[in-house]
């Protein structure tokens, strides 16, 4: 039992630290996931949406520190109860999400390791078993340092977490796990290889034959049945290949101009997913960078999901003379964790991304 508890302690502690770190690396991304859970049709807790970022930071730091306290043996009673309550909550959440097909990606490991809700539920069941082993064997959770020093380890870890959270919020994630990371060629990331597997569907055809309903399953062809057709139900058997970037567009006046813009040798995109929620001081900060880009013969465009009224207002307020293009809000949020931010491209390849706080680095 001592060996089993020791293994569980190391495994659970390391997993909580890793899971907490990858989400703390991108707290804005985790806050988007919380907003999805809070939304109508999922948990219906929309009143929590304005506090999603604060809750995201608290949850991931708490998760990471629980991994630390478990490994070093600090406050074992508090740690075991916190671990149990947290895993029970997340096991319920992932089961609810998977069973009712509410959220397609749980966000447990951020963008580093995408998991489906059922995969995440299975992971949580394993963690629940290991945490129960720890819960009922507290006597084996002995501190690995002198007790007087344990609180200072926790204190140092807390300060480090708070500093790291502040740094990535004021700049950009230290590690970019998303499809739009620096070095990515967008057209290539949107393309399908010649041997790409197509999606496979299963069709269940329902006919009335001699007064009874009978079903016939095919891969798409209409079955030759001597009966009256009633309905057909479609089920995806295999999703097939999906390119890393599949929802990016640059739409202006109803036309997607992505092909021509991705050929530009010097292109800078001012990205702001929602202009009504944008950080207005950011536009003041990036004005000098945009002037420098103009001097260097860069083509400057804006990218947003906002409507014409918001676009005209921001252009008037900050004297902007470049065109804005439209894209899906979720895609824009994925491109850069800043509102606004700068993305610099060379023939479709992302060569740099800058938070508005770092615009002077252009």
C-alpha positions as CSV (number, residue, x, y, z in Angstrom):
1,X,0.0,0.0,0.0
2,X,2.9,2.4,0.8
3,X,4.2,1.9,-2.8
4,X,0.7,2.4,-4.3
5,X,0.2,5.6,-2.3
6,X,3.6,6.8,-3.3
7,X,2.9,6.2,-7.0
8,X,-0.5,7.9,-6.7
9,X,1.0,10.8,-4.9
10,X,3.7,11.4,-7.6
11,X,1.3,10.8,-10.5
12,X,-1.5,13.0,-9.2
13,X,0.8,15.7,-8.0
14,X,2.7,15.9,-11.3
15,X,-0.5,15.8,-13.4
16,X,-2.1,18.6,-11.4
17,X,1.1,20.7,-11.7
18,X,1.3,20.1,-15.5
19,X,-2.4,20.7,-16.0
20,X,-2.3,23.9,-14.0
21,X,0.8,25.2,-15.7
22,X,-0.4,24.7,-19.3
23,X,-3.6,26.6,-18.4
24,X,-1.7,29.2,-16.4
25,X,0.4,29.7,-19.5
26,X,-2.8,30.8,-21.3
27,X,-5.3,32.0,-18.7
28,X,-7.3,33.9,-21.4
29,X,-7.8,30.8,-23.4
30,X,-9.0,28.9,-20.3
31,X,-11.4,31.8,-19.5
32,X,-12.9,31.4,-23.0
33,X,-13.5,27.7,-22.1
34,X,-15.2,28.7,-18.8
35,X,-17.4,31.1,-20.7
36,X,-18.4,28.2,-22.9
37,X,-19.3,26.2,-19.9
38,X,-21.2,29.1,-18.3
39,X,-23.2,29.7,-21.5
40,X,-26.8,29.1,-22.2
41,X,-27.5,25.5,-22.9
42,X,-24.6,24.2,-20.9
43,X,-24.6,25.2,-17.2
44,X,-26.7,28.3,-17.7
45,X,-24.5,30.3,-15.4
46,X,-24.2,33.4,-17.6
47,X,-24.0,35.7,-14.6
48,X,-20.5,34.3,-14.1
49,X,-19.3,35.2,-17.6
50,X,-17.9,38.6,-16.6
51,X,-15.7,36.9,-14.0
52,X,-14.4,34.2,-16.2
53,X,-10.9,35.5,-16.3
54,X,-10.6,36.0,-12.6
55,X,-12.1,32.5,-12.0
56,X,-9.7,31.0,-14.6
57,X,-6.6,32.4,-12.9
58,X,-7.8,31.3,-9.4
59,X,-8.7,27.8,-10.5
60,X,-5.4,27.1,-12.4
61,X,-3.2,28.5,-9.6
62,X,-5.2,26.5,-7.0
63,X,-4.8,23.4,-9.1
64,X,-1.1,23.9,-9.5
65,X,-0.5,24.6,-5.8
66,X,-2.5,21.5,-4.9
67,X,0.0,19.5,-6.9
68,X,2.8,21.2,-5.1
69,X,1.3,20.7,-1.6
70,X,0.6,17.0,-2.4
71,X,4.2,16.3,-3.5
72,X,5.9,18.1,-0.6
73,X,3.4,16.8,2.0
74,X,2.1,20.2,3.2
75,X,-1.3,20.4,5.0
76,X,-2.3,16.8,4.1
77,X,-5.9,17.0,5.4
78,X,-6.6,20.2,3.5
79,X,-4.9,18.9,0.4
80,X,-6.7,15.6,0.3
81,X,-10.1,17.2,0.8
82,X,-9.4,19.8,-1.9
83,X,-8.2,17.2,-4.3
84,X,-11.3,15.1,-3.7
85,X,-13.8,17.9,-4.0
86,X,-12.1,19.3,-7.1
87,X,-12.0,15.9,-8.9
88,X,-15.6,15.1,-8.0
89,X,-16.7,18.4,-9.5
90,X,-14.7,18.0,-12.7
91,X,-15.7,14.4,-13.1
92,X,-19.4,15.5,-13.0
93,X,-18.6,18.3,-15.4
94,X,-16.9,16.2,-18.0
95,X,-19.6,13.5,-17.8
96,X,-22.3,16.1,-18.2
97,X,-20.4,17.6,-21.1
98,X,-19.8,14.3,-22.8
99,X,-23.2,12.7,-22.2
100,X,-25.2,15.7,-23.4
101,X,-22.5,16.7,-26.0
102,X,-22.3,20.2,-24.7
103,X,-18.6,21.1,-25.0
104,X,-16.5,19.3,-27.6
105,X,-13.1,20.0,-25.9
106,X,-12.9,20.1,-22.1
107,X,-9.9,22.3,-22.0
108,X,-8.3,20.2,-19.2
109,X,-4.8,20.6,-20.7
110,X,-5.5,23.8,-22.6
111,X,-4.3,23.6,-26.2
112,X,-1.3,21.5,-25.3
113,X,-3.2,18.2,-25.3
114,X,-6.8,18.5,-26.7
115,X,-9.1,15.9,-25.2
116,X,-12.7,15.0,-26.1
117,X,-15.2,15.1,-23.2
118,X,-15.3,11.2,-23.0
119,X,-11.5,11.0,-22.9
120,X,-11.4,13.7,-20.2
121,X,-14.1,11.8,-18.3
122,X,-12.0,8.6,-18.4
123,X,-9.0,10.6,-17.2
124,X,-11.0,12.0,-14.3
125,X,-12.2,8.5,-13.3
126,X,-8.6,7.3,-13.1
127,X,-7.6,10.4,-11.1
128,X,-10.6,9.9,-8.8
129,X,-9.5,6.3,-8.0
130,X,-5.9,7.5,-7.3
131,X,-7.2,10.4,-5.1
132,X,-9.4,8.1,-3.1
133,X,-6.4,6.0,-2.4
134,X,-4.6,9.1,-1.1
135,X,-7.7,10.2,0.8
136,X,-7.9,7.0,2.8
137,X,-4.2,6.6,3.4
138,X,-3.2,10.0,4.7
139,X,-0.6,8.5,7.1
140,X,1.6,7.8,4.1
141,X,1.6,11.5,3.0
142,X,4.7,12.5,5.0
143,X,6.5,15.8,4.3
144,X,9.7,15.6,2.2
145,X,11.2,18.7,3.8
146,X,11.4,20.0,7.4
147,X,7.9,21.1,8.4
148,X,9.0,24.7,9.1
149,X,10.2,25.1,5.5
150,X,7.1,23.7,3.7
151,X,5.1,26.9,4.0
152,X,7.9,28.9,2.4
153,X,7.9,26.5,-0.5
154,X,4.2,27.0,-0.9
155,X,4.6,30.8,-0.5
156,X,7.4,30.9,-3.2
157,X,5.3,28.8,-5.6
158,X,2.3,31.1,-5.1
159,X,4.4,34.2,-5.8
160,X,5.8,32.5,-8.9
161,X,2.4,31.6,-10.2
162,X,1.0,35.1,-9.7
163,X,4.0,36.6,-11.4
164,X,3.7,34.2,-14.3
165,X,0.0,34.9,-14.7
166,X,0.6,38.6,-14.7
167,X,3.4,38.3,-17.3
168,X,1.4,36.2,-19.8
169,X,-1.6,38.5,-19.4
170,X,0.4,41.6,-20.1
171,X,2.2,40.0,-23.0
172,X,1.4,36.7,-24.7
173,X,1.6,33.0,-23.6
174,X,5.2,32.0,-23.0
175,X,4.5,28.8,-25.0
176,X,2.1,28.9,-27.9
177,X,0.4,25.5,-28.4
178,X,-2.1,26.8,-30.9
179,X,-2.3,26.3,-34.7
180,X,-1.3,30.0,-35.3
181,X,2.1,29.9,-33.6
182,X,5.1,31.7,-35.0
183,X,6.5,29.8,-38.0
184,X,3.2,28.5,-39.2
185,X,2.4,29.0,-42.9
186,X,-1.4,29.6,-42.9
187,X,-2.2,28.4,-46.4
188,X,-0.2,25.1,-45.8
189,X,-2.0,24.6,-42.4
190,X,-5.3,25.0,-44.2
191,X,-4.6,22.6,-47.0
192,X,-5.6,18.9,-47.3
193,X,-2.9,16.4,-48.3
194,X,-3.6,14.2,-51.3
195,X,-4.1,11.1,-49.1
196,X,-6.3,12.9,-46.6
197,X,-9.0,10.6,-45.2
198,X,-12.5,11.9,-45.9
199,X,-15.3,11.8,-43.3
200,X,-17.3,8.6,-43.2
201,X,-21.0,8.7,-42.5
202,X,-23.5,5.9,-41.8
203,X,-27.1,6.4,-43.0
204,X,-30.0,4.6,-41.3
205,X,-33.0,4.6,-43.7
206,X,-36.4,4.0,-42.1
207,X,-39.1,2.4,-44.3
208,X,-42.6,1.2,-43.6
209,X,-42.8,-2.3,-45.0
210,X,-46.1,-4.3,-44.6
211,X,-47.2,-1.9,-41.9
212,X,-44.0,-2.2,-39.8
213,X,-41.0,0.1,-39.6
214,X,-37.8,-1.4,-40.8
215,X,-34.3,0.1,-40.9
216,X,-31.6,-0.3,-43.5
217,X,-28.0,0.9,-43.0
218,X,-25.8,2.1,-45.9
219,X,-22.8,4.4,-46.4
220,X,-24.9,6.8,-48.5
221,X,-26.6,4.9,-51.3
222,X,-30.4,4.8,-51.3
223,X,-31.5,1.3,-50.5
224,X,-33.9,-0.5,-52.9
225,X,-36.7,-1.4,-50.6
226,X,-40.3,-2.2,-51.5
227,X,-41.8,0.1,-48.9
228,X,-42.7,3.7,-48.1
229,X,-39.7,5.8,-47.1
230,X,-40.2,7.6,-43.7
231,X,-36.9,9.2,-42.8
232,X,-33.1,8.9,-42.7
233,X,-30.8,9.4,-39.7
234,X,-27.2,10.3,-40.3
235,X,-24.3,9.3,-38.0
236,X,-20.6,10.2,-38.4
237,X,-18.5,7.1,-38.1
238,X,-15.1,8.7,-38.8
239,X,-14.5,12.5,-38.8
240,X,-11.7,12.2,-41.3
241,X,-8.8,14.6,-41.7
242,X,-9.2,18.1,-40.5
243,X,-6.4,20.6,-41.2
244,X,-4.9,22.4,-38.2
245,X,-6.4,25.7,-39.4
246,X,-9.9,25.2,-40.8
247,X,-11.9,28.3,-39.9
248,X,-9.8,31.2,-41.0
249,X,-11.0,33.8,-43.5
250,X,-10.3,37.4,-44.6
251,X,-13.7,38.6,-45.8
252,X,-14.3,42.1,-47.2
253,X,-17.4,43.2,-49.1
254,X,-18.6,39.6,-49.0
255,X,-15.5,38.2,-50.7
256,X,-12.8,36.0,-49.0
257,X,-9.5,37.6,-50.1
258,X,-7.3,35.2,-48.2
259,X,-5.5,33.9,-51.3
260,X,-4.2,37.3,-52.5
261,X,-3.4,38.6,-49.0
262,X,-1.4,35.5,-48.1
263,X,0.9,36.3,-51.1
264,X,2.0,39.7,-49.5
265,X,5.6,39.7,-48.5
266,X,5.0,42.4,-45.9
267,X,1.6,42.1,-44.2
268,X,0.7,43.3,-40.7
269,X,-2.7,42.4,-39.3
270,X,-4.2,44.4,-36.4
271,X,-6.3,41.8,-34.7
272,X,-9.2,42.6,-32.4
273,X,-11.8,40.0,-32.0
274,X,-14.4,42.4,-30.6
275,X,-14.0,46.2,-31.0
276,X,-16.6,47.0,-28.4
277,X,-14.6,45.1,-25.8
278,X,-11.2,46.2,-27.1
279,X,-8.6,47.7,-24.7
280,X,-8.6,51.2,-26.1
281,X,-5.2,52.1,-24.6
282,X,-3.9,49.4,-26.9
283,X,-4.7,51.4,-30.0
284,X,-2.7,54.3,-28.7
285,X,0.2,52.0,-28.1
286,X,0.2,50.4,-31.5
287,X,0.0,53.7,-33.5
288,X,3.8,54.1,-33.5
289,X,4.2,50.6,-34.7
290,X,1.7,51.1,-37.5
291,X,3.6,54.2,-38.6
292,X,6.8,52.3,-38.6
293,X,5.1,49.6,-40.7
294,X,3.9,52.2,-43.2
295,X,7.5,53.5,-43.5
296,X,8.7,50.0,-44.2
297,X,6.0,49.5,-46.9
298,X,4.0,47.0,-45.0
299,X,0.4,46.4,-46.1
300,X,-1.7,47.0,-43.0
301,X,-5.2,45.5,-42.5
302,X,-7.5,45.1,-39.6
303,X,-9.1,41.8,-38.6
304,X,-12.3,41.6,-36.4
305,X,-15.6,40.0,-36.0
306,X,-17.3,43.3,-35.2
307,X,-19.8,45.1,-37.4
308,X,-19.4,48.2,-39.5
309,X,-20.6,50.6,-36.8
310,X,-17.9,49.5,-34.4
311,X,-15.3,49.5,-37.2
312,X,-16.2,53.1,-38.2
313,X,-16.1,54.2,-34.6
314,X,-12.6,52.8,-33.9
315,X,-11.3,54.2,-37.2
316,X,-12.6,57.7,-36.3
317,X,-11.5,57.6,-32.7
318,X,-7.9,56.7,-33.5
319,X,-7.6,58.1,-37.0
320,X,-7.0,54.7,-38.7
321,X,-6.8,54.6,-42.5
322,X,-6.6,50.9,-43.2
323,X,-9.3,48.4,-44.2
324,X,-10.8,45.9,-41.8
325,X,-11.5,42.3,-42.8
326,X,-14.0,40.0,-41.2
327,X,-13.4,36.6,-39.7
328,X,-15.1,34.2,-37.2
329,X,-14.7,35.5,-33.6
330,X,-13.6,32.1,-32.2
331,X,-10.8,31.9,-34.9
332,X,-9.6,35.4,-34.1
333,X,-9.5,34.6,-30.4
334,X,-7.3,31.6,-31.3
335,X,-4.9,33.7,-33.4
336,X,-3.7,36.0,-30.6
337,X,-4.5,36.5,-26.9
338,X,-4.7,40.3,-27.2
339,X,-7.5,42.7,-28.1
340,X,-5.8,44.4,-30.0
341,X,-2.7,42.6,-31.1
342,X,-0.3,42.6,-34.0
343,X,0.4,39.6,-36.3
344,X,3.2,40.0,-38.9
345,X,3.3,37.7,-41.9
346,X,5.6,37.0,-44.9
347,X,3.8,35.2,-47.8
348,X,1.4,33.6,-45.3
349,X,4.0,32.6,-42.7
350,X,3.6,34.1,-39.3
351,X,6.9,35.7,-38.4
352,X,5.9,37.5,-35.2
353,X,3.0,38.1,-32.9
354,X,2.9,41.1,-30.5
355,X,0.6,42.0,-27.6
356,X,-0.2,45.7,-27.8
357,X,2.0,46.2,-24.7
358,X,4.9,45.0,-26.8
359,X,4.1,47.0,-30.0
360,X,7.3,49.0,-29.7
361,X,9.2,45.8,-30.4
362,X,7.9,45.8,-34.0
